Amino acid sequence: MNNEISYEEFTNLDIRLGTITEVNDFPKAKKPAYQLTIDFGELGYKKSSAQITDLYSKKDLLNKQVLAVVNFKPRQIANFISECLVLGVYNTDGNVVLLRPSKTVKNGEQVS
């Protein structure tokens, strides 16, 4: 895939670092997923649905920092409103591996 975008288009994405403060099962999702609550510091808390149950337990995720796009329009998934998109990549088995900082960073910091 090589869909080039301009630098200006990239800067429209607001990618921030946050800490997962709550993880719940999401039985109404079509595919196995968790409902996450993420602390983005001064931006406040946002919720996200994440299909990451294959590689991560709820215990694994709690208090972990993740990267997320925080300026998408909220999206309804079953009975849940997802307010941000947690970022990850698919591994060779087709499971999502979360993108995370290698060092602790202040919640709400923006990717630049």
N, C-alpha and C positions, 0 to 999 in steps of 0.2 A: 504494500500500500504506500503510495507516494503522492498523497494529496497535499500539495504545498499550500501553506497559509502565510499571510503576511505577519510581520512582527506585531502590528497593531491588533490583528485578530487574536494572536496569542495573549497579548496583554489584557484582552477582555476576560480571560479566565482568571478567576480569583482562587488560587490554590493556597490553602492554609494548613498549618499543622495544628492538630488537636489531640486531646487525650480522651480515650474511651472511658466513660464513667459508669455506664450501665449497659448490660448485654442481656437481651431476652430472646427466647425462642420465638419464631414467627410461623406458627402452624398454618396460617391462612395463605401463606405465600405459595405460588405455583411450584417453585423450586425451593429446596431447603435453604433457609436464610435465617439470619439474626436481625433483630431490631437493636440498633446501637444508639446510644446517646453520647454525644461527643462535646467536650468542653473546648471552645475556641477562644478562651480568654475574654478580651474586651468585646468580641463579637457575640458572646453568649454561648448557649448550648443549642446544638442542632441534632436532629434525628436522621438516621440513615438506615435503609434496608441493605444488607450485604450478604451475598451468596458465597460465604466463606466457611461454611460448616465442615467441609471435607478436611481442611488442614488446621482449623483453629477451634478449640473448645472455648466456652464462655470464660473459663478461668484464664486461658491463654491471653484473651483479649482485654480483660479488665485492667485499667490503668496503663495501657499501652498507647504510645503515640502513633498517629497515622496521618497521612496526607489526604486531603479531600478538596474537591471543587465545591466552593460554598455559595456560588452565585448562580446556580441553575434555578429555574422555576421549580417550586415544590411539585412533587409527583406522587399521585396516589397509587399505592401498591396494595391491593386488597383493601383492608380496613385501616391502613397505615399511611401517613403522609411522610414521604422521604424528602428531607430538606437539603441534603448535600450528597455528593457522590464520593465515596471512599475509593481511593486509587489502588490498583493492583495490576499484576500481569499474570497471564496464564502460564503455568508450567507445562512440561511435556505430557503430563497426565490430564491436562485440561482443568486443573484446579487453580483458583485465584490465590496468588501470593501477594500479600499486602506490601505496598511501598511504605517504608518507615525510615526515619532518620537514624543515622548510626550513633548519634549523640543526642542527649536530651536538649530540647529547645523550648523556649517559652511558648505556651499555647497561644494560637492566633497569629503567629509569625507567618508572613507571606513568602511563598516561593518566588524567587526573582531570577 
